Amino acid sequence: MSSFAKYEISGPGALPLLQKVAGGDIDVRPGKIVYTQLLNERGGIEADVTVTRLAAEEFYLVTGAGFGRHDIAIIARHAPDDRSVAVRDVTSAYGVLNLCGPLARDIAQQATHSDISNEAFGYLTARRIDLGYAPVLALRVSYTGELGWEFHVPTEYLRDLYDRLLAAGAAAGIRDVGYRAVNSLRLEKHYLAWSADIKADDNPYAAGLGFAVRPDKPGLLAGPALRKIRDAGPAERLCWLSTGADVVMHGGELLAHPRQELAVSVRSAGYGYTVRRTIFSAYLPAALAGETDFVVEVAGERYPATRHDAPLYDPAGTRVRS
């Protein structure tokens, strides 16, 4: 995952700046990772990122490949001109290896002297550890719904660390996976993707991200808009559906209701190999968001689809926190 865009944001003005543009509360203890969205004045989602607080005035922002210039421009647009904030693009300075799966801890422990037990290294926390010869910023986050880490490592150490982790996991059947595999896994967990499930015209409450925003946070740019949406309720909701039909979906298909007047476009879509169903998302009017039975049109043919209240895989989210 070395193509992730990565930025160091530091200085006495860093926290106030991030508190202004990020929907979540960034004023956390050092070592804590905050999953948050960068929001515009309307409450629209401009970016979907993680922000790790490394020190009192030092933060590490990670966003998707190809979104870096867009996302950091939002932060720069609202930065003060008193030189109290420094932004450093470190995308090429660090490679990223994701180690995910039920045996991820057992494999990583073979390469480190650090204690990476669940008690010592909890979910959504970050630590600097050794892995082989590499000094690593380890982020305990996962986009696959399984126990896992992002290992952010100086690029000169990357190949050696990769070889060591492959060797450590050989007996367990460790394998390389690509972005399409990760996309299948994240769909099974209903994890969102910016530019598909969420965009600048979508708000956190409609997207099911109300847990990730603090609308009453002082200084929040989107505060007034978020409070208005929260109090009135969103006009539409992002819902997750699936079909057992033998179809290939990519997003953009038509979703309809068999008895109600409805025609909306599918956002994300793909096959869930664990649950053996095609999974997809779509925004539904709030009045229909409680319905369960729908119809999806693929290549001119219509198939039954079912809306789900929770992910089909590990709905309680225990595996990623194990």
Secondary structure, DSSP 8 states (H G I E B T S, - for coil): -TTSEEEEEESTTHHHHHHHHBSS-----TTBEEEEEEE-TTS-EEEEEEEEEEETTEEEEEE-TT-HHHHHHHHHHT--SSS--EEEE-TTTEEEEEEESTTHHHHHHTT-SS--STTTS-TTBEEEEEETTEEEEEE---SSSSSEEEEEEEGGGHHHHHHHHHHHTTTTT-----HHHHHHHHHHTT---BTTTB-TT--TTTTT-GGG--TT-TT-TTHHHHHHHHHH--SEEEEEEEE-SS----S--EEE-SSS--EEEEEEEEEETTTTEEEEEEEEEGGGTT--EEEEEETTEEEEEEEESS-SS-TT-TTTT-
